């Protein structure tokens, strides 16, 4: 097994990419389910109640989003760890790196292409965050850092869990 790890271990970027795809798909599905559940129980039914409980709704929404990120990246790390067999921690980190690289590429493309290709503005009806570069606060920076850490922790734990499956198979196959 040590020879196999030396030869086939390390980061497998293809596996990590599919882990990132899994994390992204899982996040979209979980977010959709939570939004549907919130609409079903009537969270946004009464505007007066919503204004009165804005802090509570914001806190619960933030914690729920944090849980979605953690679960989604756990799933992504698990897929990468299962596909690559060795180095579950490295695979989880690679899933997280894919996310950072793709977000950066989309941000650069959006800045380079400008408003001419702003699809959200053309289609209309999509929710927009009322935060521009000049409105960034310490709280929003802290929220982004917490979300990044949650994604990293979820991906690494998922990578370890995916790799653990192979350790069980190895133990059974080697008779240990």
Protein Blocks (a to p, Z undefined) as FASTA:
>chain_A
ZZmmmmmgcjdfklmmmmmmmmmmmmmmmmmmmmmmmmmnommmpmmlmmmmmmmmmmmm
mmmmmmmmmmmmmmmmmmmmmmnopakllmmmmmmmmmmmmmmmmmmmmmmnommlmmkl
mngoiacdfbdfklpcfklmmmmmmmmmmmmmmmmmmmmmmmmmmmmmmmmmnoZZ
